[in-house]
Amino acid sequence: LKQRGMLEDTVILWTTEFGRMPSTQGSKGRDHNPHVFTNWLAGGGVRGGVTHGESDEWGYKPADRKNPTQVYDIHATILHLLGIDHEKLVFRKDSIDRRLTDVHGKVIREILA
């Protein structure tokens, strides 16, 4: 993409819906951890070389438990990078207007170029 001059017009996202627990469960491996997981963004509008958020020393919970980054924030940030106002993007489900970012999503400005 960079060689073709398309990187600045492209948002690349690599993500998971959960992480793994830092401890093992014997022969059963490690269980899902919905509190700490990785998202990787690059391309247009994303500031390179930035790490946002951190876990506690064990990788079990967010270090900032009062204001953790939520999946809603990831959604709000991606929509922002695509030029869409997440607060105005509404879809109807079961006769109720809903937002992908619910009422909690905030654009993560610290990672924007």
Number of C-alpha atoms within 10 A of each C-alpha: 10 10 6 6 9 12 15 13 14 17 16 14 12 9 13 11 13 14 18 17 20 13 12 11 10 7 6 7 11 14 14 14 16 14 19 23 20 11 12 10 18 17 19 17 19 21 15 12 7 11 10 9 13 15 16 12 9 11 18 18 18 19 16 12 11 7 9 16 19 15 16 19 19 19 19 24 24 21 18 18 19 14 9 13 13 23 16 8 13 14 11 9 9 6 7 9 10 14 18 17 22 14 11 13 20 19 20 16 11 11 17 15 10
